[in-house]
């Protein structure tokens, strides 16, 4: 059973980098429970650890050779087709690899992650490449197992790529995020993502070693994750659901939230 720690929340202010942070005029705080497994999954993606080689190692070698799902030839096109004009929410941003290869014309971004380095890296990359304007890109340090702040807009599209397999608990606990995310989406909003499966797929030797290592470290919690449970949850919360398995990766796009 996962133990819990707390995230400290305070009223939102905007830092010099444009990232929303929590500050308070007094010592009162709201303590928000979050699992140690969630904290570990976010901590590994730091500027001086995995984040520095994320594109090359995770999105290049591991995705293609261990998961048999090419990010460049499959995931990026899937992401491009899933982003809608208007408000877009990207959760678990990594390095912003897919976003930097998408057409973001007419798109206003909100980036959500538990790791400050990931938020800073992604925003800087998007701004440097002219994909987004610093003043129009909102960054939120937030645990997605909790509902989004009421100040967030309604989103036309939402993306969660390579995120759910990092979250602790069974599929039912992970897909609970759909139950509150759908209330932050427009009536015709689209949600898409990918997640590495642990059950119902055949991992190669490389993949099994990565699974053993990542689950052992607590950075993954996906040994029991399966496509059937993910699909059932999506159908419960959205009217239109499209799914497939690419290699050992569950891929989905769903739209029109059931609210």
C-alpha positions as CSV (number, residue, x, y, z in Angstrom):
1,X,0.0,0.0,0.0
2,X,1.3,3.4,-0.9
3,X,2.0,5.8,1.9
4,X,1.1,9.4,1.6
5,X,2.8,12.7,1.9
6,X,1.4,16.2,1.5
7,X,1.6,19.0,-1.1
8,X,1.4,22.4,0.3
9,X,-1.0,24.7,-1.5
10,X,-1.3,28.5,-1.2
11,X,-3.0,31.1,-3.3
12,X,-1.6,31.3,-6.9
13,X,0.8,34.0,-8.0
14,X,2.8,34.4,-11.2
15,X,6.5,34.0,-10.9
16,X,9.1,35.8,-13.1
17,X,9.2,32.7,-15.3
18,X,5.5,32.8,-15.8
19,X,4.9,29.7,-13.8
20,X,2.1,29.8,-11.2
21,X,3.4,29.2,-7.7
22,X,1.8,29.1,-4.3
23,X,2.5,31.9,-1.9
24,X,0.7,33.2,1.1
25,X,0.7,36.4,3.2
26,X,0.4,34.2,6.4
27,X,1.4,30.8,7.6
28,X,-1.9,29.0,6.8
29,X,-1.7,26.3,4.1
30,X,-4.0,23.7,2.6
31,X,-2.4,20.3,2.9
32,X,-3.3,18.2,-0.1
33,X,-2.6,14.4,0.2
34,X,-0.5,12.9,-2.6
35,X,1.0,9.4,-2.7
36,X,4.7,8.9,-2.3
37,X,4.6,7.0,-5.6
38,X,3.2,10.1,-7.4
39,X,6.0,12.2,-5.9
40,X,8.7,9.7,-7.0
41,X,7.2,9.5,-10.5
42,X,7.5,13.2,-10.9
43,X,10.8,13.7,-9.2
44,X,12.7,11.5,-11.6
45,X,12.1,13.9,-14.4
46,X,14.5,16.6,-13.3
47,X,16.7,18.7,-15.3
48,X,19.9,17.0,-14.2
49,X,18.6,13.4,-14.3
50,X,16.2,11.8,-16.8
51,X,14.9,15.1,-18.2
52,X,18.3,15.9,-19.6
53,X,18.2,12.8,-21.9
54,X,14.4,12.3,-22.0
55,X,13.9,12.8,-25.7
56,X,16.8,10.6,-26.7
57,X,16.3,7.8,-24.1
58,X,12.6,7.7,-23.4
59,X,11.0,9.0,-26.5
60,X,13.6,7.6,-28.8
61,X,15.2,4.3,-27.7
62,X,12.8,3.1,-25.0
63,X,9.6,4.0,-26.9
64,X,10.8,2.4,-30.2
65,X,12.7,-0.6,-28.9
66,X,11.0,-1.5,-25.6
67,X,7.5,-0.4,-26.2
68,X,7.4,-0.8,-30.1
69,X,5.7,2.5,-30.4
70,X,7.6,5.1,-32.4
71,X,7.0,8.6,-31.0
72,X,8.1,10.3,-34.2
73,X,6.1,8.3,-36.6
74,X,3.0,7.4,-34.5
75,X,2.6,9.4,-31.3
76,X,3.4,12.9,-32.7
77,X,0.9,12.5,-35.6
78,X,-1.7,11.2,-33.2
79,X,-1.1,14.2,-30.9
80,X,-1.3,16.6,-33.8
81,X,-4.7,15.3,-34.8
82,X,-6.0,15.6,-31.3
83,X,-5.2,19.2,-30.5
84,X,-8.0,21.6,-31.0
85,X,-7.9,25.4,-31.5
86,X,-8.8,27.3,-28.4
87,X,-7.7,26.2,-24.9
88,X,-5.5,23.1,-24.7
89,X,-4.4,21.4,-21.5
90,X,-1.3,19.3,-21.5
91,X,-0.7,17.1,-18.4
92,X,2.6,15.5,-17.6
93,X,4.5,17.7,-20.0
94,X,7.9,16.0,-20.0
95,X,10.0,18.1,-22.3
96,X,7.1,19.3,-24.6
97,X,8.4,17.1,-27.4
98,X,5.0,16.5,-29.1
99,X,3.8,20.0,-28.6
100,X,6.8,21.4,-30.3
101,X,5.9,19.4,-33.4
102,X,2.2,20.3,-33.4
103,X,0.5,23.2,-35.1
104,X,-0.4,25.5,-32.2
105,X,-1.8,28.3,-34.3
106,X,-4.9,29.6,-32.4
107,X,-4.1,27.5,-29.4
108,X,-3.7,28.8,-25.9
109,X,-1.7,26.4,-23.7
110,X,-2.0,25.4,-20.1
111,X,0.8,23.1,-18.9
112,X,0.3,20.9,-15.8
113,X,2.9,18.9,-14.0
114,X,4.2,17.9,-10.5
115,X,7.8,18.7,-11.6
116,X,8.9,22.4,-11.8
117,X,11.8,21.5,-14.1
118,X,9.5,19.9,-16.6
119,X,7.2,23.0,-16.7
120,X,10.1,25.4,-17.0
121,X,11.8,23.3,-19.8
122,X,8.6,22.8,-21.8
123,X,7.6,26.5,-21.6
124,X,11.1,27.7,-22.5
125,X,11.3,25.3,-25.4
126,X,7.9,26.3,-26.8
127,X,8.7,30.0,-26.5
128,X,12.1,29.7,-28.0
129,X,10.7,27.8,-31.0
130,X,8.0,30.4,-31.5
131,X,5.3,27.9,-30.8
132,X,3.8,29.9,-27.9
133,X,4.0,33.3,-26.3
134,X,5.4,33.4,-22.8
135,X,2.6,35.7,-21.5
136,X,-0.1,33.5,-22.9
137,X,1.2,30.1,-21.7
138,X,0.0,29.2,-18.3
139,X,2.0,26.7,-16.1
140,X,0.5,25.0,-13.1
141,X,2.3,22.9,-10.5
142,X,-0.5,20.6,-9.7
143,X,-1.4,17.0,-8.7
144,X,-3.8,15.8,-11.4
145,X,-5.4,13.3,-9.1
146,X,-7.1,16.5,-7.6
147,X,-9.6,18.6,-9.6
148,X,-8.2,21.6,-11.4
149,X,-8.4,25.0,-9.8
150,X,-11.7,26.8,-10.6
151,X,-9.7,29.6,-12.2
152,X,-8.9,27.2,-15.2
153,X,-10.9,27.7,-18.4
154,X,-12.9,25.1,-20.2
155,X,-10.6,23.2,-22.4
156,X,-11.2,22.3,-26.1
157,X,-8.6,19.6,-25.9
158,X,-6.6,17.7,-23.2
159,X,-3.5,15.5,-23.6
160,X,-1.9,13.0,-21.2
161,X,1.0,11.3,-23.0
162,X,3.0,8.6,-21.2
163,X,1.5,9.7,-17.9
164,X,-1.0,7.2,-16.5
165,X,1.5,4.4,-16.2
166,X,3.5,6.6,-13.8
167,X,0.5,7.1,-11.5
168,X,0.1,4.9,-8.5
169,X,-2.7,2.4,-8.0
170,X,-5.0,0.2,-10.3
171,X,-6.6,1.5,-13.5
172,X,-9.7,2.5,-11.6
173,X,-7.7,4.9,-9.5
174,X,-5.8,6.3,-12.5
175,X,-8.9,6.8,-14.7
176,X,-10.6,8.7,-11.8
177,X,-8.9,11.7,-13.4
178,X,-11.4,11.5,-16.3
179,X,-14.2,12.0,-13.8
180,X,-13.0,15.5,-12.9
181,X,-11.2,16.5,-16.1
182,X,-14.4,16.1,-18.1
183,X,-16.0,18.9,-16.1
184,X,-13.1,21.2,-17.2
185,X,-13.8,20.5,-20.9
186,X,-16.1,22.0,-23.5
187,X,-19.1,20.0,-24.6
188,X,-17.2,18.8,-27.8
189,X,-13.8,18.6,-26.1
190,X,-11.3,16.0,-27.0
191,X,-8.9,14.1,-24.7
192,X,-6.1,11.9,-25.9
193,X,-3.1,10.1,-24.6
194,X,-0.9,7.1,-24.3
195,X,0.1,4.7,-21.5
196,X,2.4,1.7,-21.3
197,X,0.4,-1.5,-20.5
198,X,1.6,-4.2,-18.1
199,X,-1.1,-6.8,-18.7
200,X,-2.6,-8.3,-21.9
201,X,0.5,-7.4,-24.0
202,X,3.7,-9.2,-24.8
203,X,6.8,-7.3,-23.7
204,X,10.2,-8.1,-25.3
205,X,13.2,-8.7,-23.1
206,X,14.2,-5.0,-23.2
207,X,10.7,-4.0,-22.2
208,X,10.6,-6.5,-19.4
209,X,13.8,-5.2,-18.0
210,X,12.6,-1.6,-18.1
211,X,9.3,-2.6,-16.5
212,X,11.1,-4.4,-13.7
213,X,13.4,-1.4,-13.1
214,X,10.8,1.3,-13.3
215,X,8.2,-0.5,-11.2
216,X,10.9,-1.5,-8.7
217,X,11.9,2.1,-8.3
218,X,8.3,3.3,-7.9
219,X,8.5,5.4,-11.0
220,X,5.9,3.2,-12.8
221,X,3.0,1.4,-11.3
222,X,1.5,-0.4,-14.3
223,X,1.9,-4.2,-13.9
224,X,-1.9,-4.7,-13.8
225,X,-2.8,-1.9,-16.3
226,X,-4.8,-3.3,-19.2
227,X,-6.6,-1.9,-22.3
228,X,-10.0,-3.3,-21.3
229,X,-10.2,-1.3,-18.0
230,X,-9.0,1.8,-19.7
231,X,-11.5,1.5,-22.5
232,X,-14.4,0.9,-20.1
233,X,-13.5,4.0,-18.1
234,X,-13.3,6.2,-21.2
235,X,-16.7,5.0,-22.4
236,X,-18.1,5.8,-19.0
237,X,-17.0,9.4,-19.2
238,X,-17.1,10.2,-23.0
239,X,-19.6,9.7,-25.7
240,X,-17.1,8.9,-28.5
241,X,-14.1,6.7,-27.8
242,X,-11.3,5.6,-30.2
243,X,-8.6,3.2,-28.9
244,X,-5.9,1.0,-30.1
245,X,-2.8,-0.8,-28.9
246,X,0.5,0.2,-30.6
247,X,3.2,-2.2,-29.5
248,X,2.6,-2.4,-25.8
249,X,1.1,1.1,-25.5
250,X,-2.5,1.9,-25.0
251,X,-3.5,4.8,-27.2
252,X,-6.8,6.7,-27.0
253,X,-8.8,9.6,-28.2
254,X,-12.2,10.4,-26.7
255,X,-14.6,13.3,-27.1
256,X,-17.9,14.9,-26.0
257,X,-17.8,14.4,-22.2
258,X,-20.7,12.8,-20.4
259,X,-21.6,15.4,-17.8
